[in-house]
Amino acid sequence: AMNRVQLLGRVGQDPIMRQVEGKNPVTIFSLATNEMWRTGESELNQGGEIWHPTLLFVCNLGDISQKTTWHRISVFRPGLRDVTYQYVKKGARIYVEGKIDYGEYTDKNNVRRQATTIIA
């Protein structure tokens, strides 16, 4: 089995470092990825083709749709965690490789929530 994710996108906010008592610190930030496709294509092709905006302009391919997906990134490894906290900034375009983690937590209103996180 394999659980591997590769993302290329823009950082949504400056990373923050959190530490829960008794646990190792973690650096957290959000990453936006964009997917673009020509409208009118079948649902199958929408997920499989990503168009470069410059090529779209030159080729005049018609109406373009775009979807932005936000990903929560958590960095636990000490060296990478500290470098990420110090040097990654909002708006930076970065590559992230990691694994998907599905978890649950209870919010401040005592409601159980699900969260998807990329562990880098």
N, CA, C and O atoms as a GROMACS GRO file, in nm:
protein
  480
    1ALA      N    1   0.085  -0.119   0.000
    1ALA     CA    2   0.000   0.000   0.000
    1ALA      C    3   0.088   0.124   0.000
    1ALA      O    4   0.201   0.122   0.049
    2MET      N    5   0.035   0.230  -0.056
    2MET     CA    6   0.110   0.355  -0.061
    2MET      C    7   0.017   0.472  -0.031
    2MET      O    8  -0.096   0.475  -0.080
    3ASN      N    9   0.063   0.566   0.048
    3ASN     CA   10  -0.009   0.688   0.078
    3ASN      C   11   0.088   0.803   0.051
    3ASN      O   12   0.168   0.838   0.138
    4ARG      N   13   0.080   0.861  -0.069
    4ARG     CA   14   0.175   0.964  -0.109
    4ARG      C   15   0.102   1.074  -0.186
    4ARG      O   16   0.021   1.046  -0.274
    5VAL      N   17   0.133   1.199  -0.151
    5VAL     CA   18   0.071   1.315  -0.213
    5VAL      C   19   0.180   1.410  -0.260
    5VAL      O   20   0.278   1.432  -0.189
    6GLN      N   21   0.163   1.465  -0.380
    6GLN     CA   22   0.253   1.568  -0.432
    6GLN      C   23   0.169   1.688  -0.471
    6GLN      O   24   0.074   1.676  -0.550
    7LEU      N   25   0.203   1.805  -0.417
    7LEU     CA   26   0.126   1.926  -0.444
    7LEU      C   27   0.220   2.039  -0.484
    7LEU      O   28   0.331   2.052  -0.431
    8LEU      N   29   0.174   2.121  -0.577
    8LEU     CA   30   0.246   2.243  -0.616
    8LEU      C   31   0.143   2.355  -0.610
    8LEU      O   32   0.044   2.352  -0.683
    9GLY      N   33   0.167   2.452  -0.524
    9GLY     CA   34   0.068   2.558  -0.508
    9GLY      C   35   0.124   2.678  -0.437
    9GLY      O   36   0.246   2.693  -0.423
   10ARG      N   37   0.033   2.765  -0.393
   10ARG     CA   38   0.072   2.889  -0.324
   10ARG      C   39   0.029   2.884  -0.178
   10ARG      O   40  -0.080   2.836  -0.144
   11VAL      N   41   0.118   2.934  -0.093
   11VAL     CA   42   0.094   2.934   0.051
   11VAL      C   43  -0.014   3.039   0.084
   11VAL      O   44  -0.007   3.153   0.038
   12GLY      N   45  -0.112   2.999   0.164
   12GLY     CA   46  -0.225   3.086   0.195
   12GLY      C   47  -0.200   3.185   0.308
   12GLY      O   48  -0.256   3.294   0.307
   13GLN      N   49  -0.117   3.148   0.405
   13GLN     CA   50  -0.083   3.238   0.514
   13GLN      C   51   0.053   3.197   0.568
   13GLN      O   52   0.097   3.084   0.549
   14ASP      N   53   0.120   3.290   0.636
   14ASP     CA   54   0.248   3.255   0.697
   14ASP      C   55   0.228   3.136   0.791
   14ASP      O   56   0.129   3.131   0.865
   15PRO      N   57   0.321   3.041   0.790
   15PRO     CA   58   0.308   2.924   0.877
   15PRO      C   59   0.308   2.964   1.025
   15PRO      O   60   0.368   3.064   1.065
   16ILE      N   61   0.238   2.884   1.104
   16ILE     CA   62   0.239   2.901   1.249
   16ILE      C   63   0.297   2.774   1.311
   16ILE      O   64   0.285   2.665   1.254
   17MET      N   65   0.358   2.788   1.427
   17MET     CA   66   0.409   2.671   1.498
   17MET      C   67   0.326   2.653   1.624
   17MET      O   68   0.306   2.746   1.702
   18ARG      N   69   0.279   2.529   1.642
   18ARG     CA   70   0.198   2.497   1.760
   18ARG      C   71   0.264   2.385   1.837
   18ARG      O   72   0.331   2.298   1.780
   19GLN      N   73   0.243   2.389   1.968
   19GLN     CA   74   0.291   2.279   2.051
   19GLN      C   75   0.187   2.250   2.157
   19GLN      O   76   0.152   2.337   2.237
   20VAL      N   77   0.139   2.127   2.157
   20VAL     CA   78   0.047   2.082   2.261
   20VAL      C   79   0.132   2.019   2.369
   20VAL      O   80   0.230   1.949   2.340
   21GLU      N   81   0.097   2.043   2.493
   21GLU     CA   82   0.176   1.993   2.605
   21GLU      C   83   0.199   1.842   2.593
   21GLU      O   84   0.106   1.764   2.576
   22GLY      N   85   0.326   1.804   2.604
   22GLY     CA   86   0.361   1.663   2.597
   22GLY      C   87   0.381   1.610   2.456
   22GLY      O   88   0.412   1.493   2.438
   23LYS      N   89   0.365   1.695   2.356
   23LYS     CA   90   0.383   1.652   2.217
   23LYS      C   91   0.486   1.739   2.149
   23LYS      O   92   0.517   1.850   2.195
   24ASN      N   93   0.541   1.688   2.037
   24ASN     CA   94   0.637   1.765   1.960
   24ASN      C   95   0.569   1.881   1.890
   24ASN      O   96   0.451   1.872   1.856
   25PRO      N   97   0.642   1.992   1.866
   25PRO     CA   98   0.583   2.105   1.794
   25PRO      C   99   0.552   2.067   1.649
   25PRO      O  100   0.610   1.972   1.595
   26VAL      N  101   0.462   2.141   1.587
   26VAL     CA  102   0.425   2.119   1.447
   26VAL      C  103   0.410   2.256   1.380
   26VAL      O  104   0.356   2.349   1.440
   27THR      N  105   0.458   2.266   1.257
   27THR     CA  106   0.437   2.386   1.177
   27THR      C  107   0.320   2.360   1.084
   27THR      O  108   0.314   2.257   1.017
   28ILE      N  109   0.225   2.455   1.080
   28ILE     CA  110   0.102   2.438   1.002
   28ILE      C  111   0.084   2.556   0.908
   28ILE      O  112   0.107   2.671   0.945
   29PHE      N  113   0.041   2.526   0.785
   29PHE     CA  114   0.005   2.631   0.690
   29PHE      C  115  -0.093   2.574   0.589
   29PHE      O  116  -0.111   2.453   0.579
   30SER      N  117  -0.156   2.663   0.514
   30SER     CA  118  -0.248   2.619   0.408
   30SER      C  119  -0.183   2.640   0.273
   30SER      O  120  -0.101   2.730   0.255
   31LEU      N  121  -0.221   2.555   0.178
   31LEU     CA  122  -0.166   2.560   0.042
   31LEU      C  123  -0.282   2.553  -0.056
   31LEU      O  124  -0.369   2.466  -0.046
   32ALA      N  125  -0.284   2.645  -0.152
   32ALA     CA  126  -0.389   2.647  -0.255
   32ALA      C  127  -0.335   2.587  -0.384
   32ALA      O  128  -0.228   2.625  -0.430
   33THR      N  129  -0.410   2.492  -0.441
   33THR     CA  130  -0.378   2.440  -0.573
   33THR      C  131  -0.491   2.478  -0.666
   33THR      O  132  -0.607   2.482  -0.626
   34ASN      N  133  -0.457   2.506  -0.792
   34ASN     CA  134  -0.556   2.544  -0.892
   34ASN      C  135  -0.560   2.442  -1.003
   34ASN      O  136  -0.457   2.392  -1.049
   35GLU      N  137  -0.680   2.412  -1.047
   35GLU     CA  138  -0.703   2.322  -1.159
   35GLU      C  139  -0.783   2.400  -1.262
   35GLU      O  140  -0.884   2.461  -1.228
   36MET      N  141  -0.739   2.397  -1.387
   36MET     CA  142  -0.809   2.469  -1.493
   36MET      C  143  -0.845   2.373  -1.606
   36MET      O  144  -0.769   2.281  -1.636
   37TRP      N  145  -0.962   2.395  -1.668
   37TRP     CA  146  -1.005   2.313  -1.781
   37TRP      C  147  -1.099   2.394  -1.868
   37TRP      O  148  -1.157   2.493  -1.826
   38ARG      N  149  -1.112   2.348  -1.991
   38ARG     CA  150  -1.207   2.410  -2.083
   38ARG      C  151  -1.347   2.366  -2.046
   38ARG      O  152  -1.369   2.248  -2.019
   39THR      N  153  -1.441   2.457  -2.045
   39THR     CA  154  -1.579   2.420  -2.014
   39THR      C  155  -1.635   2.338  -2.130
   39THR      O  156  -1.595   2.354  -2.245
   40GLY      N  157  -1.727   2.252  -2.096
   40GLY     CA  158  -1.787   2.166  -2.197
   40GLY      C  159  -1.718   2.032  -2.210
   40GLY      O  160  -1.768   1.944  -2.280
   41GLU      N  161  -1.603   2.015  -2.143
   41GLU     CA  162  -1.537   1.885  -2.147
   41GLU      C  163  -1.611   1.789  -2.055
   41GLU      O  164  -1.682   1.832  -1.964
   42SER      N  165  -1.593   1.662  -2.079
   42SER     CA  166  -1.659   1.562  -1.995
   42SER      C  167  -1.602   1.566  -1.855
   42SER      O  168  -1.491   1.614  -1.833
   43GLU      N  169  -1.678   1.514  -1.760
   43GLU     CA  170  -1.634   1.510  -1.620
   43GLU      C  171  -1.503   1.434  -1.606
   43GLU      O  172  -1.420   1.469  -1.522
   44LEU      N  173  -1.483   1.331  -1.686
   44LEU     CA  174  -1.360   1.252  -1.678
   44LEU      C  175  -1.239   1.337  -1.708
   44LEU      O  176  -1.137   1.324  -1.640
   45ASN      N  177  -1.246   1.422  -1.808
   45ASN     CA  178  -1.130   1.502  -1.848
   45ASN      C  179  -1.102   1.618  -1.754
   45ASN      O  180  -0.989   1.665  -1.748
   46GLN      N  181  -1.203   1.665  -1.681
   46GLN     CA  182  -1.182   1.781  -1.594
   46GLN      C  183  -1.075   1.754  -1.490
   46GLN      O  184  -0.994   1.841  -1.461
   47GLY      N  185  -1.074   1.635  -1.435
   47GLY     CA  186  -0.976   1.605  -1.332
   47GLY      C  187  -0.840   1.568  -1.387
   47GLY      O  188  -0.742   1.570  -1.313
   48GLY      N  189  -0.831   1.536  -1.514
   48GLY     CA  190  -0.707   1.486  -1.567
   48GLY      C  191  -0.624   1.584  -1.647
   48GLY      O  192  -0.508   1.556  -1.675
   49GLU      N  193  -0.679   1.697  -1.683
   49GLU     CA  194  -0.605   1.791  -1.765
   49GLU      C  195  -0.592   1.924  -1.694
   49GLU      O  196  -0.692   1.983  -1.652
   50ILE      N  197  -0.470   1.970  -1.680
   50ILE     CA  198  -0.445   2.100  -1.620
   50ILE      C  199  -0.381   2.187  -1.727
   50ILE      O  200  -0.282   2.148  -1.789
   51TRP      N  201  -0.438   2.302  -1.748
   51TRP     CA  202  -0.394   2.390  -1.856
   51TRP      C  203  -0.311   2.505  -1.801
   51TRP      O  204  -0.344   2.560  -1.696
   52HIS      N  205  -0.206   2.541  -1.871
   52HIS     CA  206  -0.123   2.655  -1.832
   52HIS      C  207  -0.192   2.782  -1.884
   52HIS      O  208  -0.227   2.788  -2.002
   53PRO      N  209  -0.212   2.884  -1.798
   53PRO     CA  210  -0.285   3.003  -1.840
   53PRO      C  211  -0.229   3.071  -1.963
   53PRO      O  212  -0.306   3.121  -2.045
   54THR      N  213  -0.097   3.074  -1.980
   54THR     CA  214  -0.038   3.138  -2.097
   54THR      C  215  -0.078   3.064  -2.224
   54THR      O  216  -0.111   3.126  -2.324
   55LEU      N  217  -0.076   2.932  -2.220
   55LEU     CA  218  -0.115   2.852  -2.336
   55LEU      C  219  -0.262   2.872  -2.369
   55LEU      O  220  -0.300   2.870  -2.486
   56LEU      N  221  -0.344   2.891  -2.268
   56LEU     CA  222  -0.486   2.913  -2.292
   56LEU      C  223  -0.507   3.040  -2.372
   56LEU      O  224  -0.589   3.045  -2.463
   57PHE      N  225  -0.432   3.144  -2.336
   57PHE     CA  226  -0.446   3.271  -2.406
   57PHE      C  227  -0.400   3.259  -2.551
   57PHE      O  228  -0.468   3.307  -2.642
   58VAL      N  229  -0.287   3.197  -2.573
   58VAL     CA  230  -0.232   3.184  -2.708
   58VAL      C  231  -0.318   3.093  -2.794
   58VAL      O  232  -0.339   3.122  -2.912
   59CYS      N  233  -0.366   2.985  -2.738
   59CYS     CA  234  -0.441   2.887  -2.817
   59CYS      C  235  -0.589   2.922  -2.831
   59CYS      O  236  -0.657   2.864  -2.915
   60ASN      N  237  -0.639   3.015  -2.750
   60ASN     CA  238  -0.779   3.055  -2.755
   60ASN      C  239  -0.870   2.932  -2.752
   60ASN      O  240  -0.944   2.907  -2.846
   61LEU      N  241  -0.862   2.857  -2.645
   61LEU     CA  242  -0.934   2.730  -2.635
   61LEU      C  243  -1.079   2.745  -2.593
   61LEU      O  244  -1.148   2.644  -2.578
   62GLY      N  245  -1.128   2.865  -2.572
   62GLY     CA  246  -1.267   2.883  -2.534
   62GLY      C  247  -1.280   2.919  -2.387
   62GLY      O  248  -1.184   2.964  -2.324
   63ASP      N  249  -1.400   2.898  -2.333
   63ASP     CA  250  -1.426   2.933  -2.193
   63ASP      C  251  -1.348   2.840  -2.100
   63ASP      O  252  -1.340   2.719  -2.122
   64ILE      N  253  -1.291   2.900  -1.997
   64ILE     CA  254  -1.207   2.826  -1.904
   64ILE      C  255  -1.274   2.825  -1.767
   64ILE      O  256  -1.324   2.928  -1.721
   65SER      N  257  -1.273   2.710  -1.702
   65SER     CA  258  -1.320   2.699  -1.565
   65SER      C  259  -1.199   2.673  -1.477
   65SER      O  260  -1.101   2.613  -1.520
   66GLN      N  261  -1.209   2.718  -1.352
   66GLN     CA  262  -1.099   2.700  -1.259
   66GLN      C  263  -1.156   2.656  -1.124
   66GLN      O  264  -1.261   2.702  -1.082
   67LYS      N  265  -1.082   2.567  -1.058
   67LYS     CA  266  -1.119   2.522  -0.924
   67LYS      C  267  -0.996   2.536  -0.834
   67LYS      O  268  -0.888   2.487  -0.866
   68THR      N  269  -1.014   2.604  -0.722
   68THR     CA  270  -0.908   2.617  -0.622
   68THR      C  271  -0.939   2.526  -0.505
   68THR      O  272  -1.050   2.527  -0.452
   69THR      N  273  -0.841   2.446  -0.465
   69THR     CA  274  -0.856   2.356  -0.351
   69THR      C  275  -0.755   2.396  -0.245
   69THR      O  276  -0.637   2.417  -0.274
   70TRP      N  277  -0.803   2.408  -0.121
   70TRP     CA  278  -0.715   2.442  -0.010
   70TRP      C  279  -0.678   2.317   0.067
   70TRP      O  280  -0.763   2.233   0.098
   71HIS      N  281  -0.549   2.305   0.098
   71HIS     CA  282  -0.496   2.190   0.170
   71HIS      C  283  -0.431   2.239   0.300
   71HIS      O  284  -0.363   2.341   0.303
   72ARG      N  285  -0.453   2.164   0.407
   72ARG     CA  286  -0.388   2.194   0.535
   72ARG      C  287  -0.261   2.109   0.541
   72ARG      O  288  -0.266   1.987   0.528
   73ILE      N  289  -0.148   2.176   0.560
   73ILE     CA  290  -0.018   2.108   0.563
   73ILE      C  291   0.038   2.113   0.706
   73ILE      O  292   0.039   2.219   0.768
   74SER      N  293   0.083   1.998   0.756
   74SER     CA  294   0.147   1.990   0.888
   74SER      C  295   0.287   1.932   0.872
   74SER      O  296   0.305   1.828   0.807
   75VAL      N  297   0.384   1.998   0.931
   75VAL     CA  298   0.523   1.954   0.922
   75VAL      C  299   0.573   1.923   1.063
   75VAL      O  300   0.581   2.011   1.148
   76PHE      N  301   0.606   1.795   1.087
   76PHE     CA  302   0.648   1.749   1.220
   76PHE      C  303   0.799   1.729   1.231
   76PHE      O  304   0.855   1.746   1.340
   77ARG      N  305   0.867   1.693   1.121
   77ARG     CA  306   1.010   1.662   1.127
   77ARG      C  307   1.088   1.784   1.172
   77ARG      O  308   1.074   1.891   1.113
   78PRO      N  309   1.172   1.772   1.278
   78PRO     CA  310   1.236   1.888   1.339
   78PRO      C  311   1.309   1.982   1.243
   78PRO      O  312   1.282   2.102   1.246
   79GLY      N  313   1.398   1.934   1.158
   79GLY     CA  314   1.470   2.023   1.068
   79GLY      C  315   1.378   2.092   0.968
   79GLY      O  316   1.386   2.213   0.949
   80LEU      N  317   1.293   2.015   0.904
   80LEU     CA  318   1.201   2.068   0.803
   80LEU      C  319   1.097   2.159   0.866
   80LEU      O  320   1.059   2.261   0.808
   81ARG      N  321   1.051   2.122   0.983
   81ARG     CA  322   0.951   2.202   1.056
   81ARG      C  323   1.005   2.343   1.083
   81ARG      O  324   0.934   2.441   1.062
   82ASP      N  325   1.130   2.353   1.129
   82ASP     CA  326   1.188   2.482   1.165
   82ASP      C  327   1.217   2.566   1.041
   82ASP      O  328   1.194   2.687   1.042
   83VAL      N  329   1.268   2.504   0.935
   83VAL     CA  330   1.297   2.576   0.810
   83VAL      C  331   1.168   2.627   0.749
   83VAL      O  332   1.162   2.740   0.699
   84THR      N  333   1.064   2.545   0.752
   84THR     CA  334   0.934   2.586   0.699
   84THR      C  335   0.881   2.707   0.775
   84THR      O  336   0.835   2.803   0.714
   85TYR      N  337   0.887   2.701   0.906
   85TYR     CA  338   0.838   2.811   0.988
   85TYR      C  339   0.914   2.941   0.961
   85TYR      O  340   0.856   3.049   0.958
   86GLN      N  341   1.044   2.928   0.942
   86GLN     CA  342   1.129   3.047   0.927
   86GLN      C  343   1.124   3.108   0.787
   86GLN      O  344   1.124   3.230   0.774
   87TYR      N  345   1.118   3.025   0.681
   87TYR     CA  346   1.138   3.077   0.546
   87TYR      C  347   1.015   3.076   0.455
   87TYR      O  348   1.010   3.154   0.360
   88VAL      N  349   0.917   2.992   0.481
   88VAL     CA  350   0.798   2.988   0.394
   88VAL      C  351   0.708   3.105   0.430
   88VAL      O  352   0.679   3.127   0.548
   89LYS      N  353   0.663   3.178   0.329
   89LYS     CA  354   0.580   3.296   0.352
   89LYS      C  355   0.455   3.292   0.265
   89LYS      O  356   0.451   3.225   0.162
   90LYS      N  357   0.353   3.366   0.308
   90LYS     CA  358   0.228   3.377   0.233
   90LYS      C  359   0.256   3.418   0.088
   90LYS      O  360   0.334   3.510   0.063
   91GLY      N  361   0.192   3.349  -0.007
   91GLY     CA  362   0.206   3.381  -0.148
   91GLY      C  363   0.317   3.305  -0.218
   91GLY      O  364   0.321   3.301  -0.341
   92ALA      N  365   0.408   3.244  -0.141
   92ALA     CA  366   0.519   3.169  -0.202
   92ALA      C  367   0.464   3.047  -0.277
   92ALA      O  368   0.370   2.983  -0.232
   93ARG      N  369   0.525   3.017  -0.390
   93ARG     CA  370   0.489   2.897  -0.466
   93ARG      C  371   0.584   2.786  -0.422
   93ARG      O  372   0.705   2.798  -0.438
   94ILE      N  373   0.528   2.678  -0.367
   94ILE     CA  374   0.613   2.571  -0.316
   94ILE      C  375   0.560   2.434  -0.357
   94ILE      O  376   0.443   2.417  -0.392
   95TYR      N  377   0.650   2.338  -0.351
   95TYR     CA  378   0.619   2.197  -0.376
   95TYR      C  379   0.617   2.126  -0.241
   95TYR      O  380   0.707   2.143  -0.159
   96VAL      N  381   0.512   2.047  -0.218
   96VAL     CA  382   0.499   1.972  -0.093
   96VAL      C  383   0.479   1.825  -0.127
   96VAL      O  384   0.400   1.790  -0.215
   97GLU      N  385   0.550   1.741  -0.056
   97GLU     CA  386   0.533   1.597  -0.070
   97GLU      C  387   0.507   1.540   0.068
   97GLU      O  388   0.575   1.575   0.164
   98GLY      N  389   0.409   1.451   0.078
   98GLY     CA  390   0.377   1.394   0.207
   98GLY      C  391   0.273   1.285   0.194
   98GLY      O  392   0.261   1.220   0.091
   99LYS      N  393   0.196   1.266   0.302
   99LYS     CA  394   0.091   1.165   0.304
   99LYS      C  395  -0.038   1.228   0.355
   99LYS      O  396  -0.036   1.328   0.426
  100ILE      N  397  -0.152   1.167   0.316
  100ILE     CA  398  -0.282   1.215   0.361
  100ILE      C  399  -0.315   1.152   0.496
  100ILE      O  400  -0.295   1.033   0.517
  101ASP      N  401  -0.366   1.235   0.586
  101ASP     CA  402  -0.410   1.186   0.716
  101ASP      C  403  -0.554   1.233   0.739
  101ASP      O  404  -0.583   1.353   0.731
  102TYR      N  405  -0.643   1.139   0.766
  102TYR     CA  406  -0.782   1.171   0.797
  102TYR      C  407  -0.800   1.159   0.947
  102TYR      O  408  -0.769   1.055   1.005
  103GLY      N  409  -0.849   1.263   1.010
  103GLY     CA  410  -0.866   1.260   1.154
  103GLY      C  411  -0.996   1.324   1.197
  103GLY      O  412  -1.068   1.383   1.117
  104GLU      N  413  -1.024   1.311   1.324
  104GLU     CA  414  -1.141   1.373   1.384
  104GLU      C  415  -1.098   1.455   1.504
  104GLU      O  416  -0.999   1.425   1.570
  105TYR      N  417  -1.175   1.561   1.530
  105TYR     CA  418  -1.152   1.641   1.649
  105TYR      C  419  -1.286   1.696   1.697
  105TYR      O  420  -1.385   1.692   1.624
  106THR      N  421  -1.288   1.747   1.817
  106THR     CA  422  -1.408   1.809   1.873
  106THR      C  423  -1.384   1.959   1.880
  106THR      O  424  -1.287   2.004   1.941
  107ASP      N  425  -1.473   2.037   1.817
  107ASP     CA  426  -1.454   2.182   1.814
  107ASP      C  427  -1.497   2.246   1.947
  107ASP      O  428  -1.540   2.176   2.039
  108LYS      N  429  -1.486   2.378   1.954
  108LYS     CA  430  -1.515   2.448   2.080
  108LYS      C  431  -1.661   2.438   2.121
  108LYS      O  432  -1.695   2.462   2.237
  109ASN      N  433  -1.750   2.403   2.025
  109ASN     CA  434  -1.893   2.385   2.056
  109ASN      C  435  -1.926   2.239   2.085
  109ASN      O  436  -2.043   2.201   2.089
  110ASN      N  437  -1.822   2.158   2.106
  110ASN     CA  438  -1.836   2.016   2.137
  110ASN      C  439  -1.900   1.936   2.023
  110ASN      O  440  -1.972   1.839   2.046
  111VAL      N  441  -1.872   1.979   1.898
  111VAL     CA  442  -1.920   1.909   1.779
  111VAL      C  443  -1.804   1.833   1.718
  111VAL      O  444  -1.695   1.888   1.698
  112ARG      N  445  -1.828   1.704   1.687
  112ARG     CA  446  -1.722   1.624   1.624
  112ARG      C  447  -1.707   1.666   1.478
  112ARG      O  448  -1.805   1.674   1.405
  113ARG      N  449  -1.583   1.691   1.437
  113ARG     CA  450  -1.553   1.734   1.300
  113ARG      C  451  -1.449   1.640   1.240
  113ARG      O  452  -1.372   1.575   1.311
  114GLN      N  453  -1.449   1.634   1.107
  114GLN     CA  454  -1.346   1.558   1.036
  114GLN      C  455  -1.247   1.655   0.974
  114GLN      O  456  -1.285   1.765   0.932
  115ALA      N  457  -1.121   1.616   0.967
  115ALA     CA  458  -1.018   1.700   0.909
  115ALA      C  459  -0.926   1.616   0.822
  115ALA      O  460  -0.887   1.505   0.859
  116THR      N  461  -0.891   1.671   0.707
  116THR     CA  462  -0.794   1.606   0.618
  116THR      C  463  -0.668   1.692   0.620
  116THR      O  464  -0.674   1.813   0.598
  117THR      N  465  -0.556   1.629   0.648
  117THR     CA  466  -0.428   1.700   0.658
  117THR      C  467  -0.324   1.630   0.574
  117THR      O  468  -0.323   1.507   0.565
  118ILE      N  469  -0.236   1.707   0.513
  118ILE     CA  470  -0.119   1.654   0.445
  118ILE      C  471  -0.003   1.660   0.544
  118ILE      O  472   0.035   1.768   0.590
  119ILE      N  473   0.053   1.544   0.576
  119ILE     CA  474   0.169   1.537   0.666
  119ILE      C  475   0.294   1.541   0.580
  119ILE      O  476   0.324   1.445   0.509
  120ALA      N  477   0.368   1.652   0.587
  120ALA     CA  478   0.487   1.669   0.504
  120ALA      C  479   0.611   1.626   0.579
  120ALA      O  480   0.722   1.633   0.525
   0.00000   0.00000   0.00000
